Amino acid sequence: MVRELLEVENLTVEYKAPGVSIRAVNDVSFRLAKGDTLGLVGESGSGKSTLGHAIMRLVDPPGTITGGRIYFADVDLLSLSSEEMRKVRGKRIAMVFQDPMSSLSPVKNVGDHFVEYIREHDPNISKDSALAIAKRIFEDLGMDKSRVTDYPHQFSGGMRQRVMIGLALALDPLLIVADEPTTALDVVVEAQILELLKALKKSYSASMLLITHNMGVVAETADRIAVMYAGKLMEVSDTARLYSRPMNPYTEALLGSIPNILLNDQVLKSIPGMPPDMAALPKGCPFSPRCPYVFDRCRVEDPPLKPVGDGTETACHLHG
Amino acid sequence: MSFLEVSDLKKYFPVQHGLLEQLTTRHLSFVRAVDSVSFALNKGDIFGLVGESGSGKTTTGRLTIGLVKPTSGSIKLGGVDIPGLSGTELRNMRRRMQIIFQDPTASLSPKLTVGDAVADALKLLEGLDNASAKEEVIKMFEYVGLSPAAELYGRYPGNLSGGQKQRVVIARALITSPEYVVADEPVAMVDVSVRAQILDVMRGMHEKLGLTYLFITHDLAVAKYLCNRVGIMYLGKIAEQGDTKEIFRIPLHPYTQALLAAVPVPDPSAKRDKKIPHGEIPDAINPPPGCRFNPRCPYATDVCRTEEPPLRAVDGAHPTHLVACHWAEKFL
């Protein structure tokens, strides 16, 4: 069987403490094809970041991956030793975080970051060649290559995020996991970075898992979108289809509650209630207490994610 | 006369230097957070002050209610000169003007029940006794959608969701029946699915109590949804201001145009011309001469690099639509 670049099957991540157990990621399955961008959207606490970290096998204790498979380039990442996984990280899957400043050392110049990162994965590359790679990437990112000797604090917020993206690309990874890469940035710089990510994805032919809470960001960058709520995927669909014909009531409600700058006299439909407490999830579907279409079955049985045609999957009893 | 009149308002913050610099440098440098800002609000306006971080929008909001003293300029609220008030006079004005902050968790004491937190404002500013304060608070809780109000009254902030906490903060700001409320990014930290609820509460209270809001936000879509007028700030100055409908129909400042183009739209079928300016907001210690946007503006000419454009009306049909751009006519 030929697998897609990334196939996540029934992945579950649990946080356990005496007396409580939280399923931050609950039986999640999805695929990401080579060259595609999958937008993973959800609110805070939905488990989207934990899912991103789980794919890198970087879940912090007390969280543990308690079930499922993560096939990446035909290998189950969960079967690898930590040493083997370390080689996958960076070289084949790279991550871009929300806050670049916390990922860069203030006492090393940016070029040194590149040299160290590249040589850690391939000690045969000389310092000079590693620096040459850094300079080439700087140009790809629209930055002056003479600035590779500058220190992180000498860069603006947007430039620092460019540096982080550059580092992620340094080893030509197959997959980039970008966790809220533009959330800390102002809107104009956000747009610059999103345009850059789109262009780079093409020129470096990498796939991307773009994690965000912003339905506008994924609308403009993702090929497909997975909507997460309370640890589970509610809907996975092509981007155009998700917005024009949302199949899950949560997706529909979310889209109806967001101000859209292109609309005049928009009427927002607010969603009643609030996201559930992950330590005390409602019985049945986690969205059932807020859902306008709720019926008896929703309150007892949690619907699984099922295909409903046209490449869309949804977890809702309204669809069978 | 307008309800709130702000004219030529300036706030310069001195830059803290290290010891060596203090000994060797003679002149102080300043962050020009707010640099000659003028606007006026009528009673009942929801004025959106929109800008990126570092634009000076938050400082402007705080100046208008006397939380920060201006370097120069005047602020008149209902005829009262705000910077000229003494500490006691300012406290007496507090009930008439309130502020809602971005982070509800930081705005509420973890040791006080949320009911008491709101009742304290009443007791302190209105001199009510315990029983009648509690009665008023429960009424207000119901107004802002905190129900069951009597039960939530005795809860601590730690036992409420982010959306509920922000409702408490709104209730506390509105309990003394203020006339003027500064709302500083009130939905920025609230979950996406709860944002619309909070905006609804703010709009509902505006109608019910006849409030005037200064609504500070970085989110143009939120401003368009809620505000009847907006001012776009860039690097301490207002670049453009006017009726919300006009600004979004025909943005006249290249910076406003850039902001509009940059906003991610939750509709993949929307075809938009993405003209995104390069660079980022420079720091406000040494703003560029002339128009502050000129280094990033695609239309900048020599005059933009030397002469600061005044805020002016360029469209005879819309005299309240003001723009600070030498070339604004060509966008009409």
Interface residues (C-beta under 8 A of the other chain):
Chain A: E43 S44 S156 G157 G158 M159 D186 V187 V188 V189 E190 A191 Q192 L194 E195 H213 N214 M215 G216 V217 A219 E220 T239 A240 Y243 S244 A253 L254 L255 S257 I258 P259 N260 I261 L262 N264 Q266 L268 K269 S270 I271 P272 M274 P275 R290
Chain B: E52 S53 S161 G162 G163 Q164 D191 V192 S193 V194 R195 A196 Q197 L199 D200 H218 D219 L220 A221 V222 K224 Y225 K245 F248 A258 L259 L260 A261 A262 V263 P264 V265 P266 D267 P268 S269 A270 R272 K274 I276 P277 H278 E280 I281
